[in-house]
Amino acid sequence: MIRVLLAFMAQVGSLRHSEIAAALNSGRRKGGLWTCVTPPSEYPRWASALAVSDATAAQIAAIPIRLLGMNDFKRHRLANFGYAITDATLRSYVDQTLPEPSGFPWPGGVQE
Protein backbone atom coordinates (compact mmCIF):
# COMPACT_ATOMS: atom_id res chain seq x y z
CA MET A 1 0.00 0.00 0.00
CA ILE A 2 2.85 2.40 0.80
CA ARG A 3 4.42 1.77 -2.61
CA VAL A 4 1.11 2.53 -4.30
CA LEU A 5 0.75 5.78 -2.36
CA LEU A 6 4.32 6.83 -3.15
CA ALA A 7 3.77 6.11 -6.85
CA PHE A 8 0.55 8.12 -6.78
CA MET A 9 2.25 11.07 -5.08
CA ALA A 10 5.09 10.98 -7.63
CA GLN A 11 2.59 11.07 -10.50
CA VAL A 12 0.76 14.05 -9.00
CA GLY A 13 4.05 15.90 -8.53
CA SER A 14 5.10 15.15 -12.09
CA LEU A 15 1.76 16.38 -13.42
CA ARG A 16 2.03 19.65 -11.46
CA HIS A 17 5.57 20.16 -12.72
CA SER A 18 4.42 19.62 -16.34
CA GLU A 19 1.49 22.01 -15.96
CA ILE A 20 3.68 24.75 -14.49
CA ALA A 21 6.32 24.28 -17.20
CA ALA A 22 3.66 24.47 -19.92
CA ALA A 23 2.21 27.69 -18.45
CA LEU A 24 5.65 29.27 -18.31
CA ASN A 25 6.60 28.17 -21.82
CA SER A 26 3.33 29.41 -23.32
CA GLY A 27 3.59 32.80 -21.61
CA ARG A 28 0.40 32.33 -19.56
CA ARG A 29 2.56 32.71 -16.47
CA LYS A 30 5.79 34.58 -15.91
CA GLY A 31 8.40 33.10 -13.63
CA GLY A 32 10.85 30.28 -13.39
CA LEU A 33 10.78 26.64 -12.51
CA TRP A 34 13.89 24.85 -11.39
CA THR A 35 14.83 21.71 -9.58
CA CYS A 36 18.01 20.31 -8.12
CA VAL A 37 18.28 17.93 -11.05
CA THR A 38 18.29 20.61 -13.76
CA PRO A 39 21.85 20.73 -15.16
CA PRO A 40 23.49 24.16 -15.01
CA SER A 41 24.38 23.86 -18.71
CA GLU A 42 20.67 24.20 -19.55
CA TYR A 43 20.56 27.79 -18.27
CA PRO A 44 21.43 30.55 -20.75
CA ARG A 45 22.61 32.96 -18.04
CA TRP A 46 24.71 31.19 -15.41
CA ALA A 47 26.83 33.59 -13.34
CA SER A 48 30.56 33.19 -13.92
CA ALA A 49 31.23 33.80 -10.20
CA LEU A 50 28.93 30.89 -9.28
CA ALA A 51 30.57 28.12 -11.31
CA VAL A 52 28.88 24.73 -10.93
CA SER A 53 29.54 21.85 -13.31
CA ASP A 54 26.77 19.50 -14.38
CA ALA A 55 28.60 16.67 -12.58
CA THR A 56 28.79 18.64 -9.33
CA ALA A 57 25.12 19.61 -9.63
CA ALA A 58 24.14 15.94 -10.07
CA GLN A 59 26.21 15.04 -7.02
CA ILE A 60 24.54 17.75 -4.93
CA ALA A 61 21.08 16.71 -6.14
CA ALA A 62 21.75 13.22 -4.77
CA ILE A 63 22.38 14.49 -1.22
CA PRO A 64 19.52 13.44 1.08
CA ILE A 65 17.85 16.53 2.50
CA ARG A 66 17.75 15.85 6.20
CA LEU A 67 18.96 19.11 7.63
CA LEU A 68 18.78 18.07 11.27
CA GLY A 69 21.76 15.72 11.13
CA MET A 70 23.65 17.55 8.38
CA ASN A 71 26.95 19.26 9.13
CA ASP A 72 27.51 22.94 8.33
CA PHE A 73 29.69 22.18 5.29
CA LYS A 74 26.93 20.21 3.53
CA ARG A 75 24.24 22.73 4.50
CA HIS A 76 26.33 25.58 3.13
CA ARG A 77 27.06 23.61 -0.04
CA LEU A 78 23.33 22.99 -0.59
CA ALA A 79 22.48 26.62 0.16
CA ASN A 80 25.16 27.85 -2.26
CA PHE A 81 23.85 25.56 -5.00
CA GLY A 82 20.29 26.75 -4.38
CA TYR A 83 21.49 30.35 -4.55
CA ALA A 84 23.30 29.75 -7.86
CA ILE A 85 20.43 27.93 -9.55
CA THR A 86 17.90 30.50 -8.34
CA ASP A 87 20.07 33.32 -9.69
CA ALA A 88 20.42 31.53 -13.04
CA THR A 89 16.66 30.98 -13.27
CA LEU A 90 15.80 34.58 -12.45
CA ARG A 91 18.39 36.09 -14.81
CA SER A 92 17.60 33.59 -17.61
CA TYR A 93 13.82 33.63 -17.59
CA VAL A 94 12.47 36.48 -15.45
CA ASP A 95 14.70 39.56 -15.69
CA GLN A 96 17.78 39.39 -17.90
CA THR A 97 18.90 42.85 -16.71
CA LEU A 98 19.65 41.64 -13.18
CA PRO A 99 23.37 41.98 -12.41
CA GLU A 100 25.50 38.91 -11.79
CA PRO A 101 26.20 38.23 -8.12
CA SER A 102 29.80 38.58 -6.99
CA GLY A 103 29.95 35.18 -5.32
CA PHE A 104 28.29 32.57 -3.16
CA PRO A 105 26.69 33.59 0.14
CA TRP A 106 28.60 30.93 2.12
CA PRO A 107 32.36 30.33 1.90
CA GLY A 108 33.51 27.25 0.01
CA GLY A 109 31.13 27.42 -2.94
CA VAL A 110 29.76 24.04 -3.96
CA GLN A 111 32.97 22.00 -4.19
CA GLU A 112 33.62 18.99 -2.01
Legacy VTK file of the C-alpha trace (Angstrom):
# vtk DataFile Version 3.0
C-alpha trace
ASCII
DATASET POLYDATA
POINTS 112 float
0.000 0.000 0.000
2.848 2.401 0.804
4.421 1.768 -2.607
1.107 2.534 -4.295
0.754 5.785 -2.356
4.325 6.829 -3.153
3.771 6.110 -6.849
0.548 8.118 -6.780
2.255 11.067 -5.080
5.093 10.981 -7.634
2.595 11.072 -10.503
0.764 14.047 -8.996
4.050 15.897 -8.526
5.098 15.150 -12.091
1.759 16.384 -13.420
2.028 19.647 -11.462
5.571 20.160 -12.723
4.423 19.622 -16.337
1.489 22.013 -15.956
3.679 24.748 -14.494
6.324 24.283 -17.200
3.658 24.475 -19.924
2.205 27.686 -18.449
5.650 29.275 -18.305
6.600 28.169 -21.823
3.331 29.413 -23.317
3.594 32.798 -21.615
0.403 32.333 -19.563
2.565 32.714 -16.473
5.795 34.584 -15.907
8.398 33.096 -13.635
10.850 30.281 -13.387
10.784 26.637 -12.514
13.888 24.847 -11.388
14.833 21.706 -9.583
18.012 20.313 -8.115
18.277 17.928 -11.052
18.287 20.612 -13.762
21.851 20.727 -15.156
23.490 24.161 -15.008
24.382 23.863 -18.706
20.666 24.203 -19.548
20.559 27.791 -18.267
21.425 30.552 -20.748
22.614 32.958 -18.042
24.707 31.190 -15.411
26.834 33.595 -13.337
30.563 33.187 -13.919
31.230 33.800 -10.202
28.927 30.889 -9.282
30.568 28.123 -11.306
28.881 24.726 -10.927
29.543 21.854 -13.310
26.773 19.497 -14.384
28.601 16.666 -12.580
28.790 18.642 -9.327
25.115 19.609 -9.631
24.137 15.944 -10.073
26.206 15.036 -7.024
24.544 17.746 -4.933
21.079 16.712 -6.137
21.748 13.218 -4.768
22.385 14.485 -1.217
19.522 13.436 1.081
17.848 16.535 2.504
17.746 15.848 6.204
18.957 19.108 7.630
18.777 18.068 11.273
21.756 15.717 11.126
23.647 17.551 8.382
26.947 19.263 9.127
27.514 22.939 8.325
29.687 22.184 5.294
26.931 20.209 3.533
24.238 22.727 4.503
26.330 25.579 3.128
27.064 23.610 -0.042
23.330 22.994 -0.593
22.481 26.623 0.156
25.156 27.852 -2.265
23.850 25.564 -5.003
20.286 26.745 -4.384
21.493 30.348 -4.555
23.303 29.745 -7.856
20.432 27.934 -9.551
17.904 30.505 -8.338
20.074 33.320 -9.690
20.415 31.526 -13.043
16.661 30.978 -13.266
15.796 34.580 -12.448
18.387 36.087 -14.811
17.605 33.591 -17.607
13.820 33.633 -17.589
12.467 36.478 -15.447
14.702 39.559 -15.688
17.785 39.392 -17.897
18.900 42.846 -16.712
19.648 41.644 -13.179
23.367 41.981 -12.408
25.505 38.914 -11.785
26.203 38.227 -8.121
29.796 38.579 -6.987
29.955 35.175 -5.316
28.291 32.566 -3.163
26.688 33.588 0.140
28.598 30.925 2.119
32.362 30.330 1.899
33.507 27.251 0.010
31.130 27.415 -2.937
29.757 24.037 -3.960
32.970 22.002 -4.192
33.617 18.993 -2.008
LINES 1 113
112 0 1 2 3 4 5 6 7 8 9 10 11 12 13 14 15 16 17 18 19 20 21 22 23 24 25 26 27 28 29 30 31 32 33 34 35 36 37 38 39 40 41 42 43 44 45 46 47 48 49 50 51 52 53 54 55 56 57 58 59 60 61 62 63 64 65 66 67 68 69 70 71 72 73 74 75 76 77 78 79 80 81 82 83 84 85 86 87 88 89 90 91 92 93 94 95 96 97 98 99 100 101 102 103 104 105 106 107 108 109 110 111
